[in-house]
Amino acid sequence: MSEQNQFYKLKSLNEAQRVIASNSKFRTVYFKFDVGRGLPKHSHNGYATIYVIKGEIGMSFSDGQSYELLTGDFLSFDARVEHDVLATLESEILVTISESLD
């Protein structure tokens, strides 16, 4: 049985955070961050992607890697590696997290 399709007009989202898709295989979350805000160090038991809709964010990983992501940039990564996200400009992002690898 297929799961329900989920459609959002991202430009109409007013919340700072909203789950816009969730099923047994992945979850996609929309975030809107003010300058200097973001997500503290954390990890997930799976893989993830981040897409910058608007703005600029920095991501750093506990293994020493770091990235500056600008509007339109996309990063896929092993979310089991502890990481954080920090907006250096007002930003909107989409984060997709895979199902748990358990």
C-alpha positions as CSV (number, residue, x, y, z in Angstrom):
1,M,0.0,0.0,0.0
2,S,1.5,3.4,-0.9
3,E,1.7,6.2,1.6
4,Q,-0.2,9.5,1.2
5,N,1.5,12.1,-1.0
6,Q,2.3,15.4,0.8
7,F,2.4,18.7,-1.0
8,Y,3.5,22.1,0.5
9,K,4.1,25.5,-1.0
10,L,7.3,26.4,0.9
11,K,6.8,30.1,0.4
12,S,3.7,30.0,2.4
13,L,5.2,28.4,5.5
14,N,5.4,30.9,8.4
15,E,6.7,28.6,11.2
16,A,10.3,28.4,12.2
17,Q,10.2,24.6,12.0
18,R,7.7,22.2,10.4
19,V,7.8,18.5,9.4
20,I,6.7,18.6,5.8
21,A,7.0,15.0,4.9
22,S,7.2,11.9,7.0
23,N,7.0,8.2,6.2
24,S,8.6,4.9,7.0
25,K,11.7,5.7,4.9
26,F,12.5,9.4,5.6
27,R,11.5,12.6,7.3
28,T,11.9,16.1,5.7
29,V,11.9,19.2,8.0
30,Y,11.7,22.8,7.0
31,F,13.6,25.3,9.2
32,K,13.8,29.0,9.2
33,F,16.7,30.5,11.2
34,D,17.6,34.0,12.2
35,V,21.3,35.0,12.0
36,G,23.2,33.2,14.7
37,R,20.5,30.6,15.3
38,G,20.6,26.9,14.2
39,L,20.8,23.4,15.6
40,P,23.2,22.4,18.3
41,K,25.5,19.4,18.0
42,H,23.5,16.3,17.4
43,S,23.4,13.1,15.4
44,H,20.9,10.6,13.9
45,N,21.2,6.9,13.2
46,G,21.1,7.3,9.4
47,Y,21.9,9.5,6.5
48,A,20.7,13.0,5.8
49,T,20.6,15.8,3.3
50,I,20.4,19.6,3.7
51,Y,19.3,22.0,1.0
52,V,19.6,25.8,1.5
53,I,16.5,27.4,0.0
54,K,17.6,30.9,1.0
55,G,20.5,32.3,3.1
56,E,23.8,31.0,4.3
57,I,24.6,28.4,6.9
58,G,27.7,26.8,8.4
59,M,27.9,23.1,9.2
60,S,30.6,21.5,11.2
61,F,31.2,17.8,12.0
62,S,32.9,16.1,14.9
63,D,35.3,14.5,12.4
64,G,36.7,18.0,11.5
65,Q,34.9,18.6,8.3
66,S,33.0,21.9,7.8
67,Y,31.0,23.5,5.1
68,E,29.7,26.9,4.2
69,L,26.4,26.4,2.3
70,L,24.8,29.2,0.3
71,T,21.4,29.6,-1.4
72,G,20.9,26.6,-3.7
73,D,23.6,24.4,-2.1
74,F,22.9,20.8,-1.3
75,L,24.9,18.5,1.0
76,S,24.4,14.8,1.7
77,F,26.1,13.3,4.7
78,D,26.4,10.5,7.3
79,A,24.2,11.9,10.1
80,R,25.7,9.4,12.5
81,V,28.7,11.8,12.7
82,E,27.8,14.5,15.3
83,H,27.1,17.8,13.5
84,D,25.7,21.3,14.1
85,V,24.1,24.0,11.9
86,L,24.5,27.7,12.3
87,A,22.9,30.4,10.1
88,T,25.3,33.2,9.2
89,L,22.5,35.0,7.3
90,E,18.7,34.7,7.8
91,S,18.1,31.2,6.3
92,E,15.5,28.7,5.2
93,I,16.6,25.1,4.8
94,L,15.2,21.6,4.1
95,V,16.7,18.7,6.0
96,T,15.8,15.1,5.0
97,I,16.7,12.3,7.4
98,S,16.7,8.7,6.3
99,E,15.1,5.9,8.3
100,S,17.1,4.6,11.2
101,L,19.8,2.1,10.3
102,D,18.8,-0.2,13.2
